[in-house]
């Protein structure tokens, strides 16, 4: 748009997720532990406005829409009862309980090493509750990303 301002639409494949662990102590050495690894994959379309502070360094800001490609949770249950330990692992496909569209805002910085080689650091603040099943809590995406780019 000018020497100081540009617009940069993008298409990104993003693997996102979270881990959580729940522990219940029943006393007498009995307990149960649930470990979950949530994996969400998206095709994200950020629309970035870039303001160049100096020739090679830019600040970036813009909205992003993400389309869910895959959603699953890997769970491990560890039960200890009467001195015996049982371990059960399984995977749950939960695309049907995750919203198919995610909206967010991106904030970041970019640096052009040369006319063709660049690097970036970005934070995505998710605005959508991506879980459709629970009314007890919200699940929002929040992502830090580091990138290297080559311009053709």
C-alpha positions in Angstrom: 0.0 0.0 0.0 2.9 2.3 0.9 6.5 2.1 2.1 5.3 1.9 5.7 2.1 0.0 5.4 1.1 -3.3 3.7 -1.6 -5.9 3.6 -0.7 -9.6 3.8 -3.4 -12.3 3.5 -2.2 -15.9 4.4 -3.3 -19.5 4.3 -1.9 -21.6 7.2 -2.2 -25.2 8.4 -2.1 -25.1 12.2 -1.8 -28.0 14.6 -3.0 -26.8 18.0 -3.9 -28.4 21.3 -3.8 -28.7 25.0 -3.0 -31.2 27.8 -4.8 -31.7 31.1 -4.6 -34.1 34.0 -7.2 -34.9 36.6 -6.3 -36.8 39.9 -8.7 -38.3 42.4 -7.4 -39.6 45.7 -9.9 -42.0 47.3 -7.7 -42.7 50.4 -6.1 -46.0 51.4 -3.8 -45.9 48.4 -6.7 -45.9 45.9 -6.7 -43.3 43.2 -7.5 -42.5 39.6 -5.7 -40.3 37.1 -7.0 -39.2 33.7 -4.5 -37.6 31.3 -5.9 -36.0 28.1 -4.1 -34.7 25.1 -6.4 -32.6 22.9 -5.4 -32.2 19.2 -7.1 -29.6 17.0 -6.0 -28.9 13.4 -7.2 -25.9 11.4 -6.8 -24.2 8.1 -6.4 -20.6 9.2 -6.8 -17.5 7.1 -5.2 -14.4 8.7 -5.6 -11.0 7.1 -2.6 -9.1 8.4 -2.0 -5.4 8.3 1.7 -4.7 8.5 3.3 -1.4 9.7 7.0 -1.1 9.0 8.8 0.6 11.9 12.0 0.6 9.9 12.8 -0.9 6.5 13.1 -4.6 7.7 11.1 -4.6 10.9 7.2 -4.7 11.0 4.4 -4.8 13.5 1.5 -7.0 12.4 -2.2 -7.0 13.4 -5.3 -8.5 11.9 -8.3 -10.9 12.2 -8.2 -14.6 11.5 -10.8 -17.2 10.7 -10.0 -20.9 11.1 -11.7 -23.9 9.7 -11.5 -27.1 11.7 -9.9 -30.0 9.8 -9.6 -32.5 12.7 -10.3 -32.8 16.4 -9.4 -35.7 18.7 -8.4 -36.4 22.3 -6.0 -39.1 23.3 -6.9 -40.2 26.9 -5.1 -42.4 29.4 -6.9 -43.6 32.5 -4.8 -44.9 35.4 -6.7 -46.6 38.2 -5.1 -47.9 41.5 -7.5 -49.9 43.6 -6.6 -52.5 46.2 -2.9 -52.4 45.2 -3.6 -53.2 41.5 -3.0 -50.7 38.8 -4.9 -50.7 35.5 -4.1 -48.5 32.5 -6.5 -47.9 29.7 -5.8 -45.7 26.6 -8.1 -44.6 23.9 -8.7 -41.9 21.3 -11.9 -40.0 20.9 -12.8 -38.2 17.6 -14.7 -35.1 18.7 -15.1 -33.1 15.5 -18.8 -33.3 16.1 -18.5 -31.5 19.5 -16.0 -28.8 18.3 -17.1 -25.8 16.4 -16.1 -25.9 12.8 -15.2 -22.2 12.6 -12.9 -20.3 15.0 -12.4 -16.5 15.0 -9.4 -14.7 16.5 -7.1 -11.7 16.5 -3.4 -11.8 15.6 -0.6 -9.6 17.0 3.0 -10.0 15.9 6.2 -8.8 14.5 8.1 -9.7 11.4 11.7 -9.2 10.2 13.0 -9.3 6.6 16.6 -10.6 6.5 16.7 -10.2 2.8 14.1 -9.5 0.0 13.3 -13.2 0.0 14.0 -14.5 3.6 11.9 -13.4 6.6 11.0 -14.5 10.1 8.0 -13.8 12.3 6.7 -14.1 15.9 2.9 -14.0 16.4 0.2 -14.5 19.1 -3.3 -15.5 18.2 -6.0 -14.6 20.7 -9.0 -16.9 20.1 -12.4 -15.2 20.4 -14.6 -18.2 19.8 -15.6 -20.8 22.4 -14.6 -23.9 20.2 -16.3 -26.4 22.5 -20.0 -27.0 21.8 -20.7 -29.7 24.5 -19.9 -28.0 27.9 -21.8 -25.2 29.4 -19.5 -25.3 32.5 -16.3 -23.9 30.9 -15.1 -22.2 27.7 -12.4 -23.5 25.5 -10.6 -20.8 23.4 -7.6 -21.2 21.2 -4.5 -19.1 22.1 -1.5 -19.8 20.0 2.1 -18.5 19.9 3.8 -19.1 16.6 7.3 -18.7 15.1 7.7 -18.7 11.4 10.4 -18.6 8.7 9.4 -17.6 5.2 10.8 -17.6 1.7 9.3 -15.3 -0.9 9.2 -16.5 -4.5 
